[in-house]
Amino acid sequence: MKLWKPGTTLAAILVAVVGLAAEHQAHGHEPGKENAEETPAKSGKPQTACPVMGGKINGTFFADHEGKRVYFCCEGCIAQFKKDPAKYIKKLEGEGVTLAKLQTNCPVMGGKIDPKLFADHAGKRVYFCCPGCKAPFLKDPEKYIKKLEDEGVATEAPPATKESHEHKGHH
C-alpha cells in the first residue's frame, strides 16, 4: 500500500494524521497519559509514614476505608484515623502517596472475588473468583502475587493460628 501518491498534498496528509489523533483522543487516550489510569501504583509513591504520628509504618497496623488500605506506626493511630479517615487519606494523597487498594478481582481470571475462596502463600492471602482459579495460582503463586502488587493491591496476611504462636522461635 502506497501512502504517498504523486499529487498528494502535504495538507491532505496532515488532515489524515490530525484525524487519527482526534479519534485516538476521543477514545480516552491522551498523549503522555497512555496508562496513567490503568497503573495508579506507578503514578505516586508508596506509603512509608504514618498519617497520624508521622512515624515509620508497620505492616501489621492498618485500616481499610472505601477500598483503600492505610498503614500506621502503632495500633493507637488506627483509632485516631477512624475519627476522620477522609482527613488522613487526603493528607497522604496530597503528599503524592498512592494508597494500597483492597483486592476485589481475581488475579487469575479477573472476576469479582469470593471471600470464601483463597490460598495462602508466603504470608499473603490471595482471593479467587471461582474454585478453578486456585490450581493455576498454586502452580506459580509469585506470578499472581506480583500481578496484584503491580496493580497496587494490598494482600492480606493469613490469620495467625494457635500452632504458629506456640512454636514461634522453636525449631
NORURFEN-V322142 format. One record per residue. N is the residue number from 1. PSI is psi as a letter, one per 30 degrees, with the letter a starting at -180 (999 if undefined). Layout:
# NORURFEN-V322142
((N,PSI) (N,PSI))
This chain:
# NORURFEN-V322142
((1,k) (2,k) (3,f) (4,k) (5,k) (6,k) (7,f) (8,k) (9,l) (10,e) (11,e) (12,e) (13,e) (14,e) (15,e) (16,e) (17,e) (18,e) (19,e) (20,e) (21,e) (22,e) (23,e) (24,e) (25,e) (26,f) (27,g) (28,g) (29,k) (30,k) (31,k) (32,f) (33,h) (34,e) (35,g) (36,e) (37,f) (38,f) (39,i) (40,f) (41,f) (42,f) (43,f) (44,a) (45,l) (46,l) (47,k) (48,f) (49,k) (50,k) (51,f) (52,e) (53,f) (54,f) (55,l) (56,k) (57,l) (58,k) (59,f) (60,f) (61,j) (62,l) (63,k) (64,k) (65,k) (66,h) (67,g) (68,k) (69,k) (70,k) (71,l) (72,l) (73,f) (74,l) (75,e) (76,e) (77,f) (78,e) (79,e) (80,e) (81,e) (82,f) (83,e) (84,i) (85,e) (86,e) (87,e) (88,e) (89,e) (90,e) (91,e) (92,e) (93,e) (94,f) (95,g) (96,g) (97,k) (98,j) (99,k) (100,k) (101,l) (102,l) (103,k) (104,f) (105,k) (106,k) (107,f) (108,e) (109,f) (110,f) (111,l) (112,k) (113,l) (114,j) (115,f) (116,f) (117,j) (118,l) (119,k) (120,k) (121,k) (122,h) (123,g) (124,k) (125,k) (126,k) (127,l) (128,l) (129,f) (130,l) (131,f) (132,f) (133,f) (134,e) (135,e) (136,e) (137,e) (138,f) (139,e) (140,i) (141,e) (142,e) (143,e) (144,e) (145,e) (146,e) (147,e) (148,e) (149,e) (150,f) (151,g) (152,g) (153,k) (154,k) (155,k) (156,l) (157,k) (158,k) (159,k) (160,k) (161,l) (162,e) (163,e) (164,e) (165,e) (166,e) (167,g) (168,k) (169,f) (170,k) (171,999))
